[in-house]
Amino acid sequence: MSFLVWHIYDGYRDLMENKSDPRVNDWFLMSSPFPTLAICLTYAYFVKVLGPKLMENRKPFDLKNILIVYNFIQVIFSAWLFYECLMAGWLSHYSFRCQPVDYSRNPMAMRMARGCWWYYISKFTEFLDTIFFVLRKKNDHISTLHVIHHGVMPMSVWFGVKFTPGGHSSFFGLLNTFVHIIMYTYYLLAALGPQMQRYLWWKKYLTAIQMIQFVLVMLHAFQLLFTDCNYPKAFVWWIGLHAVMFYFLFSNFYKETYLKKRKREEKLQANGTAKNGYKKLTTGVCFAGQTPLYETSNDVTEMKKGYTTTEGDSQLRNRAFIDSSKKA
């Protein structure tokens, strides 16, 4: 048993020290995968268990100004990463058919490697998306897809930076940063308030754009299975299978959120009649598939009982009584 443990340990040391890119070994969080793994597990535990528990008896935080600043920074950060990816290779000498990793200390190769590392760091800043949901008590927004997507990405990108910082697989980062420019622009506009709702009709297309992104990554990665290219086949499968997994997760989310919801709304529109005898609905649900114009908040209470006075005193006619004996 001890021999097996030492064999695994020696293999791990050989992989980390001799098979990885020596240029990145001394960079922050690059010496070992375990700090990144610990951060990802802590994130998942906080957003699914600890965070909601801590917020259970607290009022949701008003984070409007923080969200505006955060999303603005994310737009700028994503735009810069996209620019660096283009300028370090994809706009000039990189090939879409086969692009080996340049492990030299050539300025362009180092620029691409540093860009990959900053892309890895950006996966941690995106944790704030979910943490803000927790602090605002929007726990229904914290889906399995959301947690898996954010929780897996830092660990996945860590391996890319450690062993292949650049080359063929950096195409994923190129597409992903472009999608994030669009995505965080949407979030920024949404954070500005309900007056922006009329400009946010394109929310559902964000998911479609992400699905297209994963299809392109699959095609770009798996083509190397049929092409002679000096690029590690292990990372072809690593990137390609990640794209497959996320495609099906996002596809399922799209069907559940938009297609099935639309069918339910059409059925309500066709068959629904208000309980009090009002006319059949003809306009459907406003802002279907988008963030509601006025979101339900946990600190909004429901009027349980009330009436308007019918006494003769004119001063009492406009008074309303609200029964506060029950806690809403």
Protein Blocks (a to p, Z undefined) as FASTA:
>chain_A
ZZmmmmmmmmmmmmmmmmmcfklmmpghklpmklmmmmmmmmmmmmmmmmmmmmmmpccd
dfklmmmmmmmmmmmmmmmmmmmmmmnmmmmmpcfkbccddfbfbfklmmmmmmmmmmmm
mmmmmmmmmmmmmmnopaklmcfklmmmmmmmmmmmmmmmmmmgghjllmmmmmmmmmmm
mmmmmmmmmmnojklmmmmmmmmmmmmmmmmmmmmmmmmmmmmmmcccdddfklmmmmmm
mmmmmmmmmmmmmmmmmmmmmmmmmmmmmmgccfkopacdfkbpehihiacfbdcdfkbc
cdfbdcddfbfblklmmpccddfkbcZZ
